[in-house]
Every structure is written in C-alpha cells, then in structure tokens.
Amino acid sequence: MAKWTYSDKVKDHFMNPRNILREDNEADFHGIGQTGNIKCGDEMIVYIKVDPANLTITDCKWRTYGCASAIASTSILSEMVIGMTLEQAYDITAKDILQELGGLPDNKVHCSVLGDKALRAAIDDYYRKNGMEDRVRTQSAKIVCECMQVTDEDIEHAVLEGVRSFSELQD
C-alpha cells in the first residue's frame, strides 16, 4: 500500500473537514466568494458571517469541489479566520495556509492559492453589500522577485499552465 505524502494535519482536514456548508442557506451569510481553477477543475465557495459592530468574522462555511489538498486547505482556512477582523482575514496568503497545514506536496501547492482568493472575494462581497465600497481592495500584481521583475500574477499564470513545483517554476 502506498504511503500518504501529506502531513497528518492535511489528512485530518481531508478526512474530517470542518465548517462545510451542509444546507443551502446562503441567505444566512453576509459575504460569499467564489473562485476556481479551470486547469485542475477545483472550485471553492466561501461564506462568511460578520459582526457589524467590530467587522469580525463570526462564522465561515465553505464548499469545495476538488482534491484532498483543496478540501484540506479550505477546511483549515475556515478555522483560521473565525474571530479575525475582515482586514486581518483579507491579508491571509496561500503561504499562511500552507504553513498551517504543515505543507503540501509540490504538485499540490496550487490548491492552496484558491482559498485565500475565495475568502477575499467574500470579504469584498460583504463590503459591497454594506455600502463600504471604499474598503474593497483592487488586486494588482505584486513583484515577488525584484531582480527578474517576476510578479505573483506571473507565478499564478505559470501554475495554471501546469507548473507544479518550485523547481519547474524556476526553469
């Protein structure tokens, strides 16, 4: 029998996912965000409830259609954000999710980049629904490597084109 190449935390969140939206009660949520990856077929929808007094996330549910890594990434993200302010949650990165999971195999790293995008879309949806359009952040490419002027969008595009490891990305 083959060995799992996933951390115990990834296996736990895949086998026992937390905070899945089990009923179609989208109207109960204050913000909804959706994202996907056409290349691998993964899709994530994140639903948040927000305390309007302090703009804190009080609940986070999700639905993910994808592999074990995508499910585990969304599950752990849903635990990470409860109790955070919207601003704190907006700043969560795929790297934060990867660290919380204890890593993913190189060919599965792309699965973790969807959760933070769906979360930001849910937060932006909340802002728009509540007349706070000035808080919606417009996403612009961030330079990741100064010497070669590589942006995060360049890296994302490479992943969508099939790059699955850091060594492949460098080629």
C-alpha angles and dihedrals in degrees: 000000000000120000121243111249091202129097118255088251092055091048091048094050091047096047094038106025117191129222099009113170099243100175131046096250099131091145089069091066128083098208133025126189130182134188138159147177115237092195097060098022097237118145129183131191119188124195122194136189116205133200100227093204094067103008091242124152107244098176137013124190129172149182121212127184106196149069130324092271093053092048093047091047093053093043094054092042089056089057094044096057102047107109094017123119115246089252092053092047092047089060095056110118135199086253090059090052092048091051092049090051093049091245136298132240111276092249091055101047090100089067092067095055093069099061097060090048093052090048092051089048090053091049091048089049089054091050092050094047091051100047095257098121089142088069094055107108118221109221116233129176114272120211108241098176116035096190094057098025092236115167132203087249090056089054093046091050090051090052091050088051091057108274106144106172140042091245091054089049091055092053 
